Structure formats: C-alpha cells, structure tokens
Amino acid sequence: MIPALGRTLILLSLLLATSGAIVAFAAARRPAALAWARRLVYGYALAIAAANALMVWALLARDFSVGYVAQVGSHATPTWVTIVSLWSSLEGSILFWGLILGLYVAGATHATRGRYQTYMPYAIGTWLATAAFFSFLLAGPAQPFLTVANPPLDGPGPNPLLQNHILMAIHPPFLYLGYVGMTIPFGLAAAALMRRRLGHDLLRPLRNWLLLPWAFLSVAIVLGGWWAYEVLGWGGYWAWDPVENASFLPWLTATAALHSAIVVLRKGSLKGWTLTLILATFLLVILGTFMTRSGVFNSVHSFTQSSIGPTILVFLAAALVWSVVLLAMNIDRIEGEEGAFHGTSREAMFLVNNLLFVLFTLTVLIGTVFPLVVEAVQDRQISVGGPYFDRMAVPIGAALLFLMGIGPALPWGRATRDQVKRALLPPLVTAVVVLGIGLALGVRNGWTLLTLAFAGYAGHVTMKEMWLPLARRVRRGERAAEAFVEGQLGRGRRRFGAYIVHAAVVVIFAAIAVSSTMKVSSERQLRQGESMAIGDYTLSFFGAEVRREPHRVATIAHIGVYRDGRLVRNMGPRMHQYPTQREPIGTPDVHTSLKGDLYLSIMNVDPGAQSVGLHALINPMVAWIWIATGVLALGALVLLLPERRGAAGTIPESAAGTDPSPPPRTVGAPSEETP
C-alpha cells in the first residue's frame, strides 16, 4: 500500500508543478490566472511534503516492500539514523530535495502575495518548472517508492560513514537549504530579465532571498568540514575534494552577487552583472548536483552511479541554454548599466572584489572538471590535487581578505587624497601588530604571515566601521543601550549585520591559515602502559576494549592525556566495524580548546595484544573556525530580520511595482551597506 500511495503522491506533485508552471507563465498575459498558479504552488508543496512524511513512516516501520527502505533500512539501525536515512542515499536525497524546494517555493509565493505583480508570473513559472523536473526525477529514474516483489526480512542500513556522527543529522539539511534555496533568486532574476527591468522594488527581495540560502550554504560548508574532521580521521577539514568544491563554487558566485547587489542599490550600476552571477549560481548548484549523483567522482561525499546523473546533465544543459538566451536577448534592456567607477572609491573595490570571486570560481571549476574532460577526450585518468588548489587559491583568498579592509574604509564616489590617507593608513598599525604576534608565536610560513597581516588590517577596519555609528550617538548624549537598539539594530541593522559577517570571515581566514601550516604531528606504536609526547602533552595508553552495540562493534583505545603531570582528560579514539563493511572505520577523538585541538586517531589496534598505532596531531586555532561560523550565522540573521516600518531605505508596500531611485547620499557619509 505504501509504495502505491507514494508513487501517487509523486505523480500528483509532478502534475501540480507542471500545470502550475504553465498557468503561471500564462498569467503574464492574464493576471487573473496568477491566483490559480499560487494555489498550485501550495498543492505541489503539500503533495511532496506528504511523500516525504510517508517515506519517513516507511523507514521507521521498516517496511521493506518499499524499494528505498530495502536499500537503506535495518532493524539494528538507531532511530535517529533511520530518520536521517531519508537523505543518506541517492533516491531519498532527491525526495528530500523536493521537500526543501516545496517549502522554499511555497514560502516565497506566500511572502510575495499581492506584491511584485509584474514579476511574479515569470518567477513562479520558473520555480515550478524546476520543481516539475525534480518530480519527474522521482517519478522516472529515481523511484524511491518502487515496490519490492519479495521483501527481505532485514536491510543493510545506510552507509556506515553516515552513521558515525550526529553531524549527519545536521549537515545535509543545511546543505540542501543552501543548495535548493538558490532556486528562488534564480526565478526572480529570470523574471527580471523576462520583464527587461530590475527595479529597487524587486532588488531588495532578490537580495534577501539570495542571502537566506547563502547563509545556510555557508554554515553547511563548514559543518561538512567539521564532519570530515570528526569522522574521517586524517586530521583535516578541507581536502579540495571534487564534491567539496561542488558546494564551494555556488557559494563563491552567490557571495559576489550579494556584493554587487549593494552597488545596484547604491549606484544603480551592475544590474546585468548581478543577474548574471545569480543565474550562474543556480547553474553551479545543478552542476554540483550532477557531480554528487552521477558517480563520475570517487568521493566519500558522493552517491553511487545511476541513470539520475545523465538526466540531471540534460537539465543542466537546458538551464544553461535558457539562461544564455535570456541574457543575450534582454541584458542590454536592463536599465542603469552606465557610469564609470573612480579608482579610489568603494564601488571600485566592489568591482575588484567581484572579479576576484569570479577568478576564484574559475580556478576551482577548472581544477575540478579538467580531469573529467581529459578522461572523456583522451580516455586516460588524471587527478588535480591539493597543491594546485593551494597554489592558485591562497593568493586569491589573501587578496580578497585585503580588499575586505580597503573597501569598507573608502567612501562612495570620488575620494580626495587626504580622505584616502585617513582611511587606509591607520589600519596598517594593527596589521603590523598582528604580524608581530604571529612571528612571536613561531609563525614562519610567508603566506600565513601575510594572511595574519591582512586579517589585522581588515579586522581594524571592520571593528571601526561596526561600532563607529554607536560611538557617534553616544557622543551626542544618547545612552549606549538606546543607541545600540535604535542605531545598530534599527536604521543601521544591515550595516551592523554585514560587519558581523565580515568579522567572522576575518577570523575564519586567520584560523584556516594558522591551522593549515602550524600543525604538529606524531605517530607511535604503543603497548599497554607506554606513553608518547606531542607538544606539551603526554599520552599514555591504558589499554583497548571491544564494545558491542546493536548496529556495530567498537574497538576503543583508552588514552590518558597529561599536561605537566596532571590528567587533562581521558580520550577514546576507536574503530567501528559495521556488518556491511569489510574494513573497519576509524573514528578520532578530539580534545578542543581555544588555543588548539589535540586530535587522536587509530592506525591499528589489537585488543588481544593490547597494542595500538596512534596518530596524534595538535591543530592550532581550529575551534575558531567553528566559533566564527556561528558568528557568521548570527550576522546573517541580523541582516534577515524584517525591517521596521519607516526605517531608512524601506520600500513601502504601496510602492510595490514602482522603481524608486535610491536616496542621495553625501560622498564619504556612513552607508547602510558594506562590501
């Protein structure tokens, strides 16, 4: 019964999405049809949500007559793992994608009701056309509700790597919320091109709907690195894996688009460029979806090879052609593409920032896709590894960090020489101080020292610009609490939130540079009672034990960690043996502090002989990456808070459908926005 009901819901979602797309595009000429298109959006969202709920029920009930449950279900699997099995394998991940897409499309449709009437038929039509494709995947190549004629008594359970850490319950939903959410700004950008107009009335919701998935994707990328750090046992969090790159690519173009959108709001320029970046972001999302679901890459992050990959590739080609045609036919009609930028101005730095992000994107894209091209053309396999990416990405990243200091310090428009000196010279003092601290702590790598200096420079500017409006209000006699609420969280909320994000990014840059080049590593074979030293720690091996759990067998090495003769804590790196896995999976243990992590993983362990091969690392400043990511999420939340009525720059609902010009501002005056 469940397989038949599930297939019915999938077919219903396909019918509702397809008919809704047709009705929505027709509403461009017959506005009365838009109401029906909205109803079909909600119908699609309900149908795909019901299909997901039904699959979760089937997983929990261990109904092995459902094809997907027979593939990933197991009686021995814990409940939380059973639930997250929904997105642990190929077919279920597409089903979960449909759920997130349904929530996004329904939310965006509800949020824009009664507004942006000239754009919404095209936007909703684009959203539902995308939804129809993913419903087609579920109805055709994927078929998670396929009926199993002779159901097994038990299943293999999900991939053991996905059962090894609780982050697998958190990382994929964040990734999907980032990935799938890019459909919304893509639809709005396509609508602007089809209307041949991008007014300020649409630009603000376009930026907000881009910012929301960007924030999720930012957190998801770091959560993925955290998962790799805590589970894979090699001691790092980023390896330029092709599937890691697949999530990083749309993040780069989305970040560039968020910055260029500020120039559109402020100066009325870069409209076509901003729309191009948003379209490219969606295309890179689909490319990343192909990478993870085609089997063309060998990665711990990717799914197995299937017929879903070629189908996604066809959709990517169609979306690419459609985007190019839209841009070719309409980009010259988008008003406001005029005006030159002065070299010493904030908008010029925005432009350089965007060019560097695009260069970064092309660098990562070439390194990721080039091996596939060589294999397809010459039938030979090559690999592009970390050295290429580090050699190319590190200079670009350092330049972007430096621009984070220069850009916000400069005024809008033409600046005088004295203004440039007052803006750019004082942060050099902080840069030198931070550089000196790095040298005093033993940093000798040239790129790390340069990154620390640039981080000091950018951090100085960020802190100054973040708190300068508050200081001005306090000097005028306002109480600090009132000035903070009215200024930082009121009229200057976007400015404040953007600088919170910038501060977090500065810390992340510095932490990545230090942790990547300053780690200490040691390996030893220990018998019970023996010890080894690393840094200022002494590690004593107490012994190994075997612990049986319902879904696996754990072999745990008990390690006592001492500093200056005192026990810091007991650690237990382990090996997990799953019934479906021939080789055991190592699970490291990490002692985290603000200064650095002590990271222990097992190379081999013999409970009978009471011996262990221990790999120990000291990774400095890694915790600051996770902390700063939380701060980044907080800054994005501040940016997304609803604007109060009457706040500066707010477009009243009565103005929806108009294109008001941005309010004039004095050159050098404090701005609501920041690069």
Disulfide bonds with the S-S distance in Angstrom:
none
